[in-house]
């Protein structure tokens, strides 16, 4: 130990140096042995590690210089960091399967598959993207064989790829850095056939985020519609003499650009992004132009081409969000009103010297609102025959104010003559399920649509949705409204459709103890139109992980528990009185003690859900000796609308009580010890974490809060979703009370429902992980709570990630977060 290296002479010299700064230094310190001097706080703060190393060298010690430890890590925990980081690295390196596409084989036998794979690159602090290809062939007895390419190919600098409908072409978009152009590449089978550079004067980066993103080829594969940032607005120019009249793009050292007017953005993750606008590019000429007629106040996304009608103009259908008086945060927020619009596409005419854009500037190009009678419409998909348009709606979310709720599915019959109307009848296909009966369909949630989700009958969609604590694959007949769960009903794993291979399905499944793996599904008896699907596990390179991770995961098990409510009020709706669920992950065998420590995991939202899918970070925590309890308290997605709506106006009480009931349930089952409990949550999960350590101050040994909602009174004036505070605190009527100028009455209620109202009772050592660029739950709310705990003498550790937003998902930040989580819980639970 370094403290043993100070001689009596050196320690006396250090004391004499410190005495003028600390005149009240007690005389007994002179009699303290040198080994204790290093433990004295004034000494440690005055002498840096470097200074101390110098003094040790002056002391004539044979030992080398004192090892400098990272900030916030003492010598006793450094080895724990080193050990856990090696295992966490093995979990982090597991690849994820993001998307897939199927192409017809040249031989006409089987098909070709292309998978998009991602993997964190810790050193570069960004994700790597790969393409992995495979040939799919069918054998006897419906067996299927995937012949994989020997290696994946990295797609460096690629923002998004979109194959053409026939599979003959591939669009590759590379978004610009700084002021450079946006790059479009059209790939053929063996080479890049065309490359276009779109300057910033036309548009900025193409949206590739999955929400505003919309890239669509037309039927003859000559035009591509897409969503990109509108051009940068002109800014005022100033010189040493003052304002310079007129705008100038020339760079002049005697000039500088002012800021101009501030413009609203769409909040979290969209900071610095300009308005999403609609464009079309002709891949023969490379000419790109903004689509005319769309109001500047309308943000667009999810564009698709309408079916072509001979002798009529081609139309584009897109989703539009109107900003109103201000733009509220839209990430994870489905309660923003939106509609489907149709607009005439630019008219390209063939000339002798190649296609050119016909000038439509003098033409009247109306934009038609197709869904005026419904408050939300998104994910438009045309049927293969072009006879109807299907779409999802989050009207339950918009109408109630909840940021996410139960979705519904609808369709519009599309006019065969191309004459569009804003009064088209909207047919309800799958309505909102209010109360889900045991084992039956609970409704649509966070559903995702493929670009081509149709089976060959032209009316059956294959979609992914949430069913309780599982993600499942559904078939939905858009004409009859019949919904069938086609992923295995006897599986508690989570499933997601990747792509369709004709009438067959390529999917991915995983569980808390199983890494993602590919599955191939087909109807058992097509002739009898049976609804039974058979699934075959596909051996794949993507299934690979280290032998150590395989061994650790194989020693784990999980189950989905039904948690019965206690003291149910007569005023509670039927759906809200039903048991909720929790996912319990544990070791198959007892490790050392009679009970392994239990970490209670709480999802954010609150209208989100913890799924029975694989999580690298939670797999890591399970593998270092912790059991996990992932609580889907009432208000979570996947359990019917009544259960979800029951939480509005009751945050900080109903959700807190549900978590406590779930914990008592596993203790009563003999699965956990009341003396070995910890809690971990982010966002609203952090709200619950900090509430729990205040409302149940003796229950938890340790806690971790990631970007926690700690003070609604402070948050309401700084968040990008102040309406969320009103709705969760007041209930649905809160959306009508929302204002950017809260009254004293409002602020008083927000304070009473906030974790900080209970901070005086907290005893639990707490780790805070905060993103400095978080617009959803600004860093000030977590820092205020952490400082309040420090005032009380509660052990607190705070890590702030300067470049991270709400999710704290940059590879290095995510890695450091969960490494500190693991070490923190080991420190207090071991």
Secondary structure as GFF3:
##gff-version 3
##sequence-region A 1 830
A	DSSP	three_ten_helix	2	5	.	.	.	ID=ss1
A	DSSP	alpha_helix	8	19	.	.	.	ID=ss2
A	DSSP	three_ten_helix	27	31	.	.	.	ID=ss3
A	DSSP	alpha_helix	34	37	.	.	.	ID=ss4
A	DSSP	alpha_helix	41	46	.	.	.	ID=ss5
A	DSSP	alpha_helix	49	58	.	.	.	ID=ss6
A	DSSP	alpha_helix	75	92	.	.	.	ID=ss7
A	DSSP	beta_strand	96	104	.	.	.	ID=ss8
A	DSSP	beta_strand	111	121	.	.	.	ID=ss9
A	DSSP	beta_strand	126	138	.	.	.	ID=ss10
A	DSSP	three_ten_helix	140	142	.	.	.	ID=ss11
A	DSSP	beta_strand	144	148	.	.	.	ID=ss12
A	DSSP	beta_strand	153	154	.	.	.	ID=ss13
A	DSSP	beta_strand	160	163	.	.	.	ID=ss14
A	DSSP	beta_strand	170	174	.	.	.	ID=ss15
A	DSSP	beta_strand	182	187	.	.	.	ID=ss16
A	DSSP	beta_strand	192	198	.	.	.	ID=ss17
A	DSSP	beta_strand	215	217	.	.	.	ID=ss18
A	DSSP	beta_strand	223	229	.	.	.	ID=ss19
A	DSSP	beta_strand	237	239	.	.	.	ID=ss20
A	DSSP	beta_strand	242	244	.	.	.	ID=ss21
A	DSSP	beta_strand	255	257	.	.	.	ID=ss22
A	DSSP	beta_strand	276	282	.	.	.	ID=ss23
A	DSSP	beta_strand	288	290	.	.	.	ID=ss24
A	DSSP	beta_strand	298	305	.	.	.	ID=ss25
A	DSSP	beta_strand	315	322	.	.	.	ID=ss26
A	DSSP	beta_strand	339	344	.	.	.	ID=ss27
A	DSSP	beta_strand	348	351	.	.	.	ID=ss28
A	DSSP	beta_strand	354	357	.	.	.	ID=ss29
A	DSSP	beta_strand	368	369	.	.	.	ID=ss30
A	DSSP	beta_strand	378	382	.	.	.	ID=ss31
A	DSSP	beta_strand	388	393	.	.	.	ID=ss32
A	DSSP	alpha_helix	395	400	.	.	.	ID=ss33
A	DSSP	beta_strand	408	413	.	.	.	ID=ss34
A	DSSP	beta_strand	426	430	.	.	.	ID=ss35
A	DSSP	beta_strand	460	467	.	.	.	ID=ss36
A	DSSP	beta_strand	470	477	.	.	.	ID=ss37
A	DSSP	beta_strand	483	485	.	.	.	ID=ss38
A	DSSP	beta_strand	494	501	.	.	.	ID=ss39
A	DSSP	beta_strand	504	511	.	.	.	ID=ss40
A	DSSP	beta_strand	514	523	.	.	.	ID=ss41
A	DSSP	beta_strand	533	538	.	.	.	ID=ss42
A	DSSP	three_ten_helix	541	543	.	.	.	ID=ss43
A	DSSP	alpha_helix	547	554	.	.	.	ID=ss44
A	DSSP	beta_strand	556	563	.	.	.	ID=ss45
A	DSSP	three_ten_helix	575	577	.	.	.	ID=ss46
A	DSSP	beta_strand	580	587	.	.	.	ID=ss47
A	DSSP	beta_strand	598	602	.	.	.	ID=ss48
A	DSSP	alpha_helix	616	623	.	.	.	ID=ss49
A	DSSP	beta_strand	627	632	.	.	.	ID=ss50
A	DSSP	alpha_helix	641	645	.	.	.	ID=ss51
A	DSSP	alpha_helix	654	668	.	.	.	ID=ss52
A	DSSP	beta_strand	677	682	.	.	.	ID=ss53
A	DSSP	alpha_helix	684	695	.	.	.	ID=ss54
A	DSSP	beta_strand	702	706	.	.	.	ID=ss55
A	DSSP	alpha_helix	712	715	.	.	.	ID=ss56
A	DSSP	alpha_helix	722	730	.	.	.	ID=ss57
A	DSSP	alpha_helix	734	737	.	.	.	ID=ss58
A	DSSP	alpha_helix	744	752	.	.	.	ID=ss59
A	DSSP	three_ten_helix	755	761	.	.	.	ID=ss60
A	DSSP	beta_strand	765	771	.	.	.	ID=ss61
A	DSSP	alpha_helix	779	792	.	.	.	ID=ss62
A	DSSP	beta_strand	796	801	.	.	.	ID=ss63
A	DSSP	alpha_helix	811	829	.	.	.	ID=ss64
###
